[in-house]
Amino acid sequence: MSAPERRSPGARLRTAHTADLTAAELSPVRSLLYDAFDGDFDAEDWDHCLGGLHALVHDEHGLAAHGSVVLRRVRLRGRWLRTGYVEAVAVRRDVRRTGLGGLVMDALEGIVTRAYDLGALSASDDGARLYAARGWRAWSGPIGALGPDGAVRLPEEEGSTYVWPVPAAASDPDAELLFDWRDGDVL
């Protein structure tokens, strides 16, 4: 039996599109992400989390957690799916393991359920535990992207690319997920 989820006192969740956030609201998001990823969060990573919906959790000390979901196209067995791609999920160091990551994911999964055919994300080792506990599953088939010169296999993304809800084709271990191309880290 798992321990009951604790929430940071006074945590308030807000969802907003990037277009509805001011520069003053986005600045602490970028700072949180830079800190949460130990400085390994560059301009292309920042660009990837913009243009969609953000889940922002604030507490009495400011921004405590963030995640966003952006539109990607993913081809599965010959069909292109509208995919809500989860990006930039992070929790401030002093409130980690208090349920705020789950609060962010609740909001993002609701968006995926209402607006997309499929949810997908690329998980770090730490993040994988959160996602797997919520029903996200690592894709067992090949992962690729449709690049400027055609399809490119991305073996380094295999095992860390998660989907939700799990489509019926997941039972086919040979089914490839082919993502649309983007600069920087493709996934």
C-alpha positions, 0 to 999 in steps of 0.5 A, spaced: 500 500 500 502 506 498 503 512 502 497 517 502 499 523 497 501 529 500 500 536 497 503 543 498 499 547 503 495 552 498 497 549 492 493 552 486 493 549 479 491 554 473 491 551 466 493 556 460 495 557 453 502 559 452 498 565 448 495 567 455 501 567 459 505 574 459 513 574 459 513 575 467 509 569 468 513 565 463 520 567 466 519 563 472 517 557 468 523 557 464 527 558 471 524 552 474 525 548 468 532 550 468 533 548 475 529 542 475 533 539 469 540 541 473 541 546 467 540 541 461 534 545 459 536 549 452 533 554 448 530 548 443 527 544 449 524 551 451 521 552 444 518 545 445 514 546 451 511 552 448 505 553 443 500 549 447 497 548 454 500 549 460 499 546 467 502 551 473 501 550 480 503 555 485 504 555 492 505 561 497 512 561 495 511 562 487 511 557 482 511 550 484 510 545 478 509 546 471 508 541 465 505 542 458 502 539 452 503 541 445 500 538 439 505 533 435 503 528 429 505 521 430 504 515 425 501 508 427 500 503 422 499 508 417 494 513 420 497 519 423 494 521 430 493 527 433 498 527 439 498 531 445 505 531 447 507 532 454 513 536 455 517 540 461 514 536 467 518 539 473 517 540 480 520 545 485 526 542 489 523 543 496 516 540 494 518 534 490 514 528 492 508 532 495 503 530 489 504 536 485 507 532 479 501 528 480 496 534 480 500 537 473 499 530 470 492 530 472 491 536 468 495 534 462 491 527 462 485 531 462 487 535 456 489 529 452 483 525 453 479 531 451 483 533 445 487 528 442 487 521 440 493 519 444 498 522 449 506 521 448 512 523 452 519 522 453 521 520 460 527 521 464 529 515 469 526 519 475 520 521 471 518 514 468 516 512 475 511 517 475 508 516 469 508 508 469 504 509 476 499 513 472 498 508 467 503 510 461 506 505 458 513 505 454 512 503 447 515 496 445 516 497 438 521 502 434 521 509 435 522 514 429 521 521 426 519 523 419 525 528 418 527 532 412 530 527 408 525 521 410 524 517 416 529 516 421 530 511 426 531 513 433 533 507 437 536 512 443 528 513 444 526 506 445 524 504 452 523 511 454 518 513 450 511 513 453 504 513 451 497 514 454 492 511 453 495 505 450 492 504 443 490 497 441 496 497 436 501 496 442 500 489 442 504 489 436 511 489 438 513 491 431 508 497 430 513 503 429 511 510 432 513 515 427 513 522 430 513 529 426 520 532 426 522 538 430 529 541 431 533 539 437 531 533 441 526 530 436 523 527 442 
